[in-house]
């Protein structure tokens, strides 16, 4: 008994000193981004009207030069989210794209990005990009690659497009723009 | 050994034993339970953490956010028992981890399978996360062990309380059970050693012990009562034995006398003290008689019974009755007949504990029996039928031998339900109903009836019923006599009487006819005698007159005598004729006025002596019913006698009087004449009987005979009273006719 108490005391003294110093082994950032796109289908809620019918698949569109190559196809191969499989569309023009639920804007030119984003304003399309000012340009989620892949979210834009982003996703994002204020979480 | 312990020690032993047992079982159970459930408890302990981490790190895993994952894992640091935790992505990369023990990289559990592994005082949990990846969690089992130890401590404390409670219980038990029981035991011991059933155990309050005490007290009371009853019973038994009229002797199964009551002392002349302890039968039994009984019993029972005690107990031993008549020999050697019955005494298991013999003196009973037999025999010798019947019951209870013989039934038949109706055809129930009360009231009723024997023959009987009370009940003893012979005799007598009457009638007729012949003969004789007399008298008178001168005086005197005698003869004949007529003539009965008739007759009679001084005193006379001429003749004769026998008196007085005396009138004619000696009164009314000489008073001696004949024929009586020299009274009676006649002067 006394021994047990001693042990407990020892634990209390020793544990705080033992900081976890492990590091994640770095993976291919594009693969991670592809996984992010897939995850959005889980953590973002679209209105019913965003889908043509109940059985239709996820349309993930890539507008601009495709940064993923085969990685995205590998990631989404055979996956089903919310009962729907994934379909990938790659285009260079917005009006050539079918209606998408997730749109990755890969244009290098800010003007091109602004045009696309403006055209999609108020439409239930989750816009994702990795440009530095992507959120300011009217995008909803910006992915940035540092030591690891981090994301920032424009909640105002998402709300305007009737998309609901779950809190769980907000918890793991670096910055959130809400009501015009950009808050950095870490 | 256990049973030798006191109640208190037993209770303590049981309580402590059960406490120890409970302690051991519960302790062992607890330990086993703790070990058996360690994994489940570890799982239970870690599951909430795992769930929390799984939920919290879902998005962190999905977006491979080590910061968020680290934040959540850091929440576990607060729990000192969680040694390590790690979240590993599907591709083997560690998203986040912490190790509470070592600085180095977390030691990952070798098992990649989801589940829990116990080893080295720690539990390792591997759980798949919903968004992919796995959670590793290591738990220091010290926490759970500590829990177990705490429970053991609590258990030990509980045991202490339990021990204390056991002590308390023991004390309570000692106070409520051991001590009261000890008190009860002591009291019971006292009662047992002292055999004093008046003692009572102290009253304990309530509960089973209290009830036990009450029960013991009730039992003691019952025993005390029972003992009192036993004592009374023993007293009663002693009194019975001492005062019983019967001889009561008890003996052991071997025949040693154990008791000898006063009646036995009186009957046998021995003292109890000299008999008790001796072997029977030795003193008062006849050896020869015992041997005879032994022989008979041996035959009867098919086994050899030795002459001795065995003779008396062979049957009682088999539960058979043993009773019979024996001869006891008194101390002084005299013999007395007794009736002895022997019974086996048995205990509750049916084993024989002794024998008791009951005997009583048969002398008086024998005498009484003899008397009864004598009486019965005597009754059987009687020729009459004797029947005994019960109260208001026509059925026979006893009949004598003669009844059976006379009626042809057996005695058993007669007393086996036959009744009066069966032997007497004249009896019915109705007659019995009338007869019984009469018999009871009159005690003795005699009547004649008819009996019918078995073969149908009937014969007359004279029955005398006698009712009497015996022992509170009324019986009827009927004695019936066959009166066939008497009836025959009576019939014969009746027949004889009838014959006799017939003969009397015949003889009377004969006599009457002879009488009539005699009277007619005497009449004709008298009549025929008168003619020669008249000739004698006539020719004597003629001789006297014609030859008066030729005859001397002597001759004339002789002639005078002849004539006087012939006249007298004639007179005699006349009287005889008259007497005869009075006998023969039929009576014509009329009412006769006696007064005038008497005066008329007196005047006529007086005429025969006109010169005499005769006075008549005629009283009032009742009228008579009869033949007037004959009654006149009576008066003529009586008054003529009165005149005649009063002649010597200067003044004759004649009295006539009469009175009615019932249906008869009595008349009296009295004179003051010479009278007569009453010793000759018997001769007065005979024919030709005279008390005076003819020379003294004339007469034929027929007058009173005629009077008597006439009065007789009227059914009256005539008698005389007289004194010599003073006068005579003549009495006669005649039937009256109810009216009186006035005398005429």
Boltz contact constraints between the chains, C-beta under 6 A:
constraints:
  - contact:
      token1: [A, 1]
      token2: [B, 149]
      max_distance: 6.0
  - contact:
      token1: [A, 4]
      token2: [B, 142]
      max_distance: 6.0
  - contact:
      token1: [A, 4]
      token2: [B, 146]
      max_distance: 6.0
  - contact:
      token1: [A, 7]
      token2: [B, 142]
      max_distance: 6.0
  - contact:
      token1: [A, 8]
      token2: [B, 80]
      max_distance: 6.0
  - contact:
      token1: [A, 11]
      token2: [B, 80]
      max_distance: 6.0
  - contact:
      token1: [A, 12]
      token2: [B, 80]
      max_distance: 6.0
  - contact:
      token1: [A, 15]
      token2: [B, 77]
      max_distance: 6.0
  - contact:
      token1: [A, 15]
      token2: [B, 100]
      max_distance: 6.0
  - contact:
      token1: [A, 20]
      token2: [B, 97]
      max_distance: 6.0
  - contact:
      token1: [A, 20]
      token2: [B, 98]
      max_distance: 6.0
  - contact:
      token1: [A, 22]
      token2: [B, 94]
      max_distance: 6.0
  - contact:
      token1: [A, 22]
      token2: [B, 97]
      max_distance: 6.0
  - contact:
      token1: [A, 22]
      token2: [B, 105]
      max_distance: 6.0
  - contact:
      token1: [A, 24]
      token2: [B, 66]
      max_distance: 6.0
  - contact:
      token1: [A, 24]
      token2: [B, 93]
      max_distance: 6.0
  - contact:
      token1: [A, 25]
      token2: [B, 93]
      max_distance: 6.0
  - contact:
      token1: [A, 39]
      token2: [B, 62]
      max_distance: 6.0
  - contact:
      token1: [A, 168]
      token2: [B, 59]
      max_distance: 6.0
  - contact:
      token1: [A, 169]
      token2: [B, 59]
      max_distance: 6.0
  - contact:
      token1: [A, 171]
      token2: [B, 59]
      max_distance: 6.0
  - contact:
      token1: [A, 171]
      token2: [B, 68]
      max_distance: 6.0
  - contact:
      token1: [A, 172]
      token2: [B, 59]
      max_distance: 6.0
  - contact:
      token1: [A, 172]
      token2: [B, 60]
      max_distance: 6.0
  - contact:
      token1: [A, 172]
      token2: [B, 63]
      max_distance: 6.0
  - contact:
      token1: [A, 172]
      token2: [B, 65]
      max_distance: 6.0
  - contact:
      token1: [A, 172]
      token2: [B, 68]
      max_distance: 6.0
